[in-house]
């Protein structure tokens, strides 16, 4: 991938050549998301991911992108304590075990930082209410400045909340105390073995706040990589003002889905040109699935989902594969209480013995030549041409011998039916020593004559 970038935002090699397996840990481990009583450990914590690390490596991923792991009231995004791992995930010891196992296998670990808001039950919230009501002296409040309360229309202390969710209380991003707190949390977990951060709801946090926090974190951890969740907007401007290394490429995700769903590629063509322009200033974090959206296989079907993977792995970006998508998992996000549960499932205890054979056709085959760097899942009938015609044409090759062995265990795990023979997984060959996702491309799906010749 050819990118003209300011030297201050040079990507570490572990990111430049990285592909991440994105896991929602509370779901993966089968934790009780909405406990009726005290939160408890039920036998599977973060260390339950360790048996899957060989699978992650063989998939071609170079690291884990973990969803929220800190002490929280329910789903992980309502944090109670940023300094400790959720008891439901095995506590701090389970994190240390997972990081050590990943280090032994050369895999990086990225964490999900929720620094826009906290749980209504976070101690800083009650302290802010008590301080506003005059029940607590600011000098005696260890959480002073983290949360801002004000007097409401009824004369009672009131709070700012995130997008109307009363249980998610906004932090005060104008306060020096909040800057210091977030710097401390991010640095603590980088010191403990994490390699980078995803900043949840970064779009809701003023860019000047990040510009105060991130340089301090990066000064002590120059090889870390930090990207923010941003849905839409002027991506390059947000990058410049916030000093984040990257942001989530939701525009590309949506256009890939729409293009394949409607078989109309004008939107994708426009967004690919826009996407390539981003590469002049930063490299986006790319995806076709995550913990907040309907599974790609449910949205557009299994065969087209394989094509979506091909697009993801042949455009510039730092891609992530949401756990289960590589197996054709299905799941529909619904706008209701508990509506995310279907896309955040529990995973089997170990691979491949407990995986359904229904996912076999979707699982990518990895060629031995690609093991030094991430390999990508591909599908027949989808190819992109590089900048220099002929020299950088993408080559796809079948490699049936390298397909993983899956036992015949029936459809007990939720996956899509097998793909047609035309959508058989393929290995990706290097082109001029690079993998396709490391190269900037200028074309959307090939024109009619190119398509004819690629079949």
ChimeraX attribute file (.defattr): number of C-alpha atoms within 10 A of each C-alpha:
attribute: neighborCount
match mode: 1-to-1
recipient: residues
	/A:1	18
	/A:2	11
	/A:3	18
	/A:4	11
	/A:5	14
	/A:6	10
	/A:7	7
	/A:8	9
	/A:9	15
	/A:10	16
	/A:11	18
	/A:12	13
	/A:13	9
	/A:14	18
	/A:15	21
	/A:16	15
	/A:17	21
	/A:18	23
	/A:19	30
	/A:20	28
	/A:21	24
	/A:22	24
	/A:23	25
	/A:24	23
	/A:25	25
	/A:26	26
	/A:27	20
	/A:28	22
	/A:29	25
	/A:30	19
	/A:31	23
	/A:32	16
	/A:33	17
	/A:34	11
	/A:35	11
	/A:36	7
	/A:37	6
	/A:38	7
	/A:39	18
	/A:40	14
	/A:41	15
	/A:42	14
	/A:43	12
	/A:44	18
	/A:45	27
	/A:46	26
	/A:47	19
	/A:48	22
	/A:49	23
	/A:50	19
	/A:51	14
	/A:52	17
	/A:53	23
	/A:54	14
	/A:55	15
	/A:56	20
	/A:57	22
	/A:58	18
	/A:59	24
	/A:60	25
	/A:61	27
	/A:62	28
	/A:63	27
	/A:64	25
	/A:65	26
	/A:66	21
	/A:67	23
	/A:68	25
	/A:69	29
	/A:70	26
	/A:71	23
	/A:72	25
	/A:73	23
	/A:74	17
	/A:75	20
	/A:76	22
	/A:77	24
	/A:78	22
	/A:79	26
	/A:80	21
	/A:81	16
	/A:82	23
	/A:83	14
	/A:84	16
	/A:85	22
	/A:86	28
	/A:87	19
	/A:88	25
	/A:89	28
	/A:90	21
	/A:91	18
	/A:92	16
	/A:93	15
	/A:94	21
	/A:95	22
	/A:96	17
	/A:97	15
	/A:98	21
	/A:99	23
	/A:100	15
	/A:101	17
	/A:102	22
	/A:103	15
	/A:104	9
	/A:105	14
	/A:106	13
	/A:107	21
	/A:108	21
	/A:109	22
	/A:110	23
	/A:111	22
	/A:112	22
	/A:113	26
	/A:114	22
	/A:115	24
	/A:116	22
	/A:117	26
	/A:118	29
	/A:119	23
	/A:120	21
	/A:121	16
	/A:122	20
	/A:123	15
	/A:124	23
	/A:125	23
	/A:126	15
	/A:127	25
	/A:128	26
	/A:129	21
	/A:130	17
	/A:131	21
	/A:132	19
	/A:133	17
	/A:134	11
	/A:135	11
	/A:136	14
	/A:137	13
	/A:138	16
	/A:139	9
	/A:140	10
	/A:141	14
	/A:142	11
	/A:143	18
	/A:144	19
	/A:145	22
	/A:146	26
	/A:147	26
	/A:148	24
	/A:149	25
	/A:150	16
	/A:151	13
	/A:152	10
	/A:153	8
	/A:154	7
	/A:155	9
	/A:156	12
	/A:157	18
	/A:158	17
	/A:159	20
	/A:160	18
	/A:161	18
	/A:162	17
	/A:163	10
	/A:164	9
	/A:165	11
	/A:166	13
	/A:167	16
	/A:168	22
	/A:169	27
	/A:170	26
	/A:171	24
	/A:172	20
	/A:173	23
	/A:174	14
	/A:175	15
	/A:176	13
	/A:177	16
	/A:178	21
	/A:179	22
	/A:180	14
	/A:181	17
	/A:182	21
	/A:183	19
	/A:184	16
	/A:185	16
	/A:186	22
	/A:187	19
	/A:188	15
	/A:189	18
	/A:190	19
	/A:191	12
	/A:192	11
	/A:193	18
	/A:194	21
	/A:195	24
	/A:196	24
	/A:197	22
	/A:198	25
	/A:199	23
	/A:200	21
	/A:201	18
	/A:202	23
	/A:203	17
	/A:204	15
	/A:205	19
	/A:206	15
	/A:207	19
	/A:208	14
	/A:209	19
	/A:210	22
	/A:211	17
	/A:212	16
	/A:213	21
	/A:214	20
	/A:215	16
	/A:216	17
	/A:217	20
	/A:218	16
	/A:219	10
	/A:220	12
	/A:221	15
	/A:222	12
	/A:223	16
	/A:224	20
	/A:225	21
	/A:226	22
	/A:227	21
	/A:228	26
	/A:229	18
	/A:230	21
	/A:231	14
	/A:232	12
	/A:233	10
	/A:234	8
	/A:235	19
	/A:236	18
	/A:237	12
	/A:238	19
	/A:239	19
	/A:240	15
	/A:241	14
	/A:242	23
	/A:243	22
	/A:244	24
	/A:245	22
	/A:246	29
	/A:247	26
	/A:248	25
	/A:249	24
	/A:250	19
	/A:251	18
	/A:252	23
	/A:253	20
	/A:254	15
	/A:255	20
	/A:256	25
	/A:257	20
	/A:258	18
	/A:259	18
	/A:260	18
	/A:261	15
	/A:262	9
	/A:263	10
	/A:264	12
	/A:265	17
	/A:266	14
	/A:267	15
	/A:268	24
	/A:269	18
	/A:270	14
	/A:271	19
	/A:272	23
	/A:273	14
	/A:274	14
	/A:275	24
	/A:276	21
	/A:277	16
	/A:278	17
	/A:279	19
	/A:280	14
	/A:281	20
	/A:282	25
	/A:283	27
	/A:284	25
	/A:285	21
	/A:286	24
	/A:287	26
	/A:288	25
	/A:289	22
	/A:290	20
	/A:291	20
	/A:292	14
	/A:293	16
	/A:294	19
	/A:295	26
	/A:296	26
	/A:297	24
	/A:298	17
	/A:299	18
	/A:300	18
	/A:301	18
	/A:302	27
	/A:303	22
	/A:304	20
	/A:305	27
	/A:306	30
	/A:307	22
	/A:308	25
	/A:309	26
	/A:310	23
	/A:311	26
	/A:312	26
	/A:313	27
	/A:314	23
	/A:315	25
	/A:316	26
	/A:317	31
	/A:318	23
	/A:319	28
	/A:320	25
	/A:321	25
	/A:322	23
	/A:323	24
	/A:324	25
	/A:325	27
	/A:326	22
	/A:327	24
	/A:328	29
	/A:329	24
	/A:330	21
	/A:331	23
	/A:332	19
	/A:333	18
	/A:334	15
	/A:335	8
	/A:336	7
	/A:337	7
	/A:338	12
	/A:339	13
	/A:340	19
	/A:341	18
	/A:342	17
	/A:343	25
	/A:344	26
	/A:345	23
	/A:346	18
	/A:347	21
	/A:348	18
	/A:349	16
	/A:350	15
	/A:351	15
	/A:352	15
	/A:353	14
	/A:354	17
	/A:355	24
	/A:356	21
	/A:357	22
	/A:358	24
	/A:359	24
	/A:360	25
	/A:361	26
	/A:362	29
	/A:363	23
	/A:364	28
	/A:365	28
	/A:366	27
	/A:367	21
	/A:368	11
	/A:369	12
	/A:370	17
	/A:371	14
	/A:372	10
	/A:373	18
	/A:374	22
	/A:375	30
	/A:376	31
	/A:377	26
	/A:378	30
	/A:379	27
	/A:380	20
	/A:381	14
	/A:382	20
	/A:383	23
	/A:384	23
	/A:385	21
	/A:386	19
	/A:387	14
	/A:388	10
	/A:389	8
	/A:390	9
	/A:391	11
	/A:392	18
	/A:393	15
	/A:394	18
	/A:395	15
	/A:396	18
	/A:397	15
	/A:398	18
	/A:399	16
	/A:400	13
	/A:401	9
	/A:402	14
	/A:403	18
	/A:404	17
	/A:405	10
	/A:406	16
	/A:407	13
	/A:408	12
	/A:409	13
	/A:410	11
	/A:411	14
	/A:412	11
	/A:413	18
	/A:414	17
	/A:415	25
	/A:416	22
	/A:417	18
	/A:418	18
	/A:419	20
	/A:420	10
	/A:421	9
	/A:422	10
	/A:423	21
	/A:424	23
	/A:425	27
	/A:426	25
	/A:427	25
	/A:428	27
	/A:429	21
	/A:430	17
	/A:431	14
	/A:432	9
	/A:433	7
	/A:434	15
	/A:435	21
	/A:436	30
	/A:437	25
	/A:438	19
	/A:439	20
	/A:440	20
	/A:441	23
	/A:442	18
	/A:443	18
	/A:444	20
	/A:445	18
	/A:446	15
	/A:447	9
	/A:448	9
	/A:449	8
	/A:450	13
	/A:451	14
	/A:452	10
	/A:453	8
	/A:454	14
	/A:455	9
